[in-house]
Amino acid sequence: MPAFDYALAFARNLGWLTEAEQQILRHKRIAIAGMGGVGGSHLLTLTRLGVGRFHIADFDVFEPANFNRQAGAFLSTLGRPKVEVLREMALDINPELEIRTFPKGVARDNLSEFFTGVDLYVDGLDFFAFKARRMVFAHCAEQGIPAITAAPLGMGTALLNFLPGSMSFEEYFQLEGQSEDEQILRFLLGLSPRMLQSGYLVDPAFVDLQNHRGPSTPMACELCAGLAATEALKILLNRGPVKAAPWGLQFDAYRGRLVTTWRPGGNRNPLQKLALAIARRQFMTVKKC
């Protein structure tokens, strides 16, 4: 097997990156919690960008229901821990990676260790993992670590950046003290105030928010990875404008639409309050049926 050459492996990034910038990325450390639909794609995309150090966390194993969208899901990986599979895949791209796994996921007792030396956090947690997500984003805010979340919605993605000195995750989403049903609605509408994905859902029967199930597409996960990696590049290299919450971005490939959103006050914004009130009526009606 030929020897690995970092400069040659990532030479095609040059032109969009300078050689000096590529070397900066080589020494940056990114933490990703969740190696499923979006997390695995985040890791592989950022590895191909030339980022050289990672902390990755996930307690789950691959199963057949992951095949439609998860980068590490194959017949050969069924039943295997996601962090192990994705670590192997990333090292197969760049064997010089410094990559540390957290096979029990990210929790209160390993939170500090998970974020030690980290330059950026990229969210890959399951949509419904509100307790873990709130904990992780609160830690990032306390430690001044930039954090990105890009959610797969329909056949598109919605992105929010939470940067040091800017609005925090909790200030934007207002999840504290809310029921799980309310957290679901606040997270969904906070991510996508324009709800571009809602117009082409062909069978609502496959949406079961109470049981944490919903339809997903591979296109959405790949779009998440591309958008998040672009924001990561700008943040890590301090290059180009990066808008933080309450600014957001949603791109829907199916509808061919890109919108920039601005919700001062986050879910306290009057437009958000109206949207949440409408969603509650629709949500509760579906729940009772």
C-alpha positions in Angstrom: 0.0 0.0 0.0 1.4 3.4 -0.9 2.5 5.8 1.8 0.0 8.4 2.8 0.8 12.0 1.8 -1.3 14.7 3.4 -0.4 17.4 0.9 -1.2 15.1 -2.1 -4.4 13.8 -0.5 -5.9 17.2 -0.1 -4.2 19.1 -2.9 -7.5 19.5 -4.8 -8.8 21.7 -1.9 -6.1 24.3 -2.9 -7.3 27.2 -4.9 -10.4 27.4 -2.7 -7.9 27.2 0.2 -4.4 28.5 0.4 -1.6 26.1 1.4 -1.3 27.9 4.7 -5.0 27.6 5.4 -4.9 23.9 4.6 -2.2 23.5 7.3 -4.3 25.4 9.8 -7.2 23.0 9.3 -4.8 20.1 9.7 -4.2 21.1 13.3 -7.8 22.0 14.2 -9.9 19.8 16.5 -13.6 19.4 16.0 -16.0 17.6 18.4 -19.1 15.8 16.9 -21.7 14.2 19.1 -23.8 11.7 17.2 -22.5 9.5 14.3 -25.9 8.8 12.7 -27.7 10.6 9.8 -25.8 13.9 9.9 -22.9 13.2 12.3 -21.3 10.5 10.1 -21.5 12.7 7.0 -20.1 15.6 9.0 -17.1 13.6 10.1 -16.3 12.3 6.6 -16.8 15.7 4.9 -14.6 17.5 7.4 -12.0 14.7 7.1 -11.9 15.3 3.3 -11.6 19.0 4.0 -8.3 18.1 5.7 -9.3 18.7 9.4 -6.8 16.6 11.4 -8.3 16.1 14.8 -11.7 14.9 16.1 -13.6 13.9 19.1 -16.6 11.8 18.2 -19.4 10.4 20.5 -22.2 7.9 20.0 -23.5 5.0 22.1 -25.6 3.4 19.3 -25.0 0.6 16.8 -26.1 0.4 13.2 -29.4 -1.2 12.2 -31.3 -1.7 9.0 -33.4 1.4 9.5 -30.2 3.5 9.1 -29.6 2.4 5.5 -31.5 5.2 3.8 -29.3 8.0 5.1 -26.4 7.1 7.4 -22.9 7.2 6.0 -21.7 4.2 8.0 -24.7 1.9 7.5 -24.0 -1.2 5.4 -24.8 -4.9 5.7 -21.3 -5.4 6.9 -21.7 -2.9 9.8 -25.0 -4.1 11.2 -24.8 -4.3 15.0 -21.4 -2.6 15.1 -20.9 0.6 17.2 -21.3 3.7 15.1 -18.2 5.4 16.6 -16.0 2.4 15.6 -17.3 2.2 12.1 -17.0 6.0 11.4 -13.5 6.1 13.0 -12.4 3.4 10.6 -13.9 5.2 7.6 -12.3 8.5 8.5 -8.9 6.8 9.1 -9.2 5.1 5.7 -9.3 8.7 4.2 -6.5 10.1 6.4 -4.6 7.5 8.5 -2.8 10.4 10.2 -6.0 11.6 11.9 -5.9 12.1 15.6 -9.4 10.8 16.4 -10.8 10.0 19.9 -14.0 8.1 20.4 -16.5 8.3 23.2 -18.5 5.1 22.9 -20.9 5.9 25.7 -22.0 9.1 24.0 -21.6 12.5 25.5 -22.9 12.8 29.1 -22.4 15.0 32.2 -19.5 12.9 33.5 -17.4 13.1 30.3 -18.5 16.5 29.0 -15.3 18.3 30.0 -13.1 15.6 28.5 -15.1 15.5 25.3 -14.5 19.2 24.8 -10.9 19.5 25.9 -8.8 21.2 23.3 -11.8 21.5 20.9 -11.9 24.5 18.5 -15.5 23.9 17.2 -18.5 21.7 17.9 -20.7 20.4 15.1 -24.0 18.9 16.2 -24.9 15.4 15.1 -27.3 14.4 17.9 -30.6 12.8 17.1 -33.4 15.4 16.6 -35.2 14.4 19.8 -32.1 14.3 22.1 -33.1 17.6 23.8 -31.5 16.9 27.2 -28.1 16.1 25.7 -28.3 18.9 23.1 -29.1 21.5 25.7 -26.2 20.3 27.9 -23.7 20.3 25.1 -24.7 23.8 23.7 -24.7 25.2 27.2 -21.2 23.9 27.8 -20.0 25.4 24.5 -21.5 28.8 25.5 -19.8 28.7 28.9 -16.4 27.7 27.4 -16.6 30.0 24.4 -16.6 27.2 21.8 -18.3 28.0 18.5 -21.1 25.5 17.8 -23.0 24.6 14.6 -26.3 22.8 14.2 -27.6 21.8 10.7 -30.8 19.8 10.7 -32.0 17.6 7.9 -35.6 18.7 7.0 -37.4 17.2 4.1 -35.0 17.3 1.2 -33.1 20.3 2.5 -31.3 21.6 5.6 -31.7 24.4 8.2 -28.6 25.9 9.8 -27.9 27.9 12.9 -24.5 29.1 14.3 -24.0 29.8 18.0 -20.9 31.9 18.4 -19.1 33.2 21.5 -20.5 36.5 22.6 -23.7 36.0 20.6 -27.1 34.6 21.4 -27.0 31.2 23.1 -28.9 28.1 22.2 -31.2 28.4 25.2 -31.8 32.1 24.6 -32.9 31.3 21.0 -34.9 28.1 21.5 -36.4 28.7 25.0 -36.6 25.0 25.9 -36.1 25.1 29.6 -39.0 24.0 31.7 -41.1 23.0 28.6 -42.8 19.7 28.0 -41.3 17.3 25.5 -44.1 18.1 23.0 -43.4 21.8 23.4 -39.7 21.3 23.0 -40.2 19.4 19.7 -42.3 22.3 18.3 -39.9 25.0 19.6 -36.9 23.2 18.2 -38.5 22.5 14.8 -39.9 26.0 14.3 -36.7 27.6 15.7 -34.6 25.7 13.2 -36.9 26.5 10.2 -39.1 29.5 10.8 -40.1 29.5 7.2 -40.9 25.7 7.2 -39.9 25.3 3.5 -40.1 21.5 3.9 -43.8 21.4 4.9 -45.3 21.8 1.5 -44.4 18.4 0.0 -44.9 15.9 2.7 -47.0 13.3 0.8 -48.1 11.1 3.7 -48.3 12.7 7.2 -49.1 9.2 8.6 -45.3 8.6 8.7 -44.7 11.5 11.1 -45.0 10.2 14.7 -43.3 12.9 16.9 -44.5 11.3 20.2 -42.6 8.1 19.4 -39.6 10.0 18.0 -40.1 8.8 14.4 -40.3 10.7 11.2 -39.3 10.4 7.5 -35.8 11.3 6.4 -33.8 11.5 3.1 -30.2 10.9 2.3 -30.1 14.2 0.3 -30.9 16.2 3.4 -28.1 14.6 5.4 -25.5 15.3 2.7 -26.7 18.9 2.3 -26.3 19.3 6.1 -22.7 18.2 5.9 -21.9 20.5 3.0 -23.4 23.5 4.6 -22.0 22.8 8.1 -18.5 22.2 6.7 -18.6 25.5 4.8 -19.5 27.3 8.0 -16.8 25.4 9.9 -14.2 26.4 7.3 -15.1 30.1 7.8 -15.1 29.9 11.5 -11.9 27.9 11.9 -10.0 30.1 9.4 -11.7 33.4 10.5 -12.5 33.9 6.8 -15.7 35.5 5.4 -18.9 36.5 7.2 -20.5 34.1 9.6 -24.0 35.0 10.8 -24.9 33.8 14.3 -28.4 33.2 15.8 -30.9 34.8 15.7 -29.8 34.7 12.0 -30.4 31.4 10.3 -30.3 29.8 6.9 -32.6 27.2 5.3 -32.1 25.6 1.8 -34.7 23.3 0.3 -33.5 21.4 -2.8 -36.9 20.1 -3.6 -38.4 23.5 -3.8 -35.3 25.2 -5.1 -35.4 27.8 -2.4 -32.9 29.4 -0.1 -34.0 31.8 2.7 -32.1 33.7 5.3 -34.2 34.0 8.5 -33.9 36.5 11.3 -35.8 36.0 14.6 -34.7 38.5 17.2 -35.6 37.0 20.6 -35.7 33.5 19.0 -38.9 31.8 20.0 -40.0 34.8 21.9 -40.3 36.7 18.7 -43.9 37.6 17.9 -43.8 35.8 14.5 -42.5 32.7 16.3 -45.2 32.9 19.0 -47.9 33.0 16.3 -46.3 30.1 14.4 -46.0 28.1 17.6 -49.6 28.7 18.5 -50.7 27.5 15.1 -48.4 24.5 15.3 -49.8 23.6 18.8 -53.3 23.4 17.4 -52.3 21.3 14.5 -50.0 19.1 16.7 -52.6 18.5 19.4 -55.3 17.7 16.8 -53.1 15.1 15.2 -52.2 13.7 18.7 -55.8 13.2 19.7 -56.8 11.5 16.4 
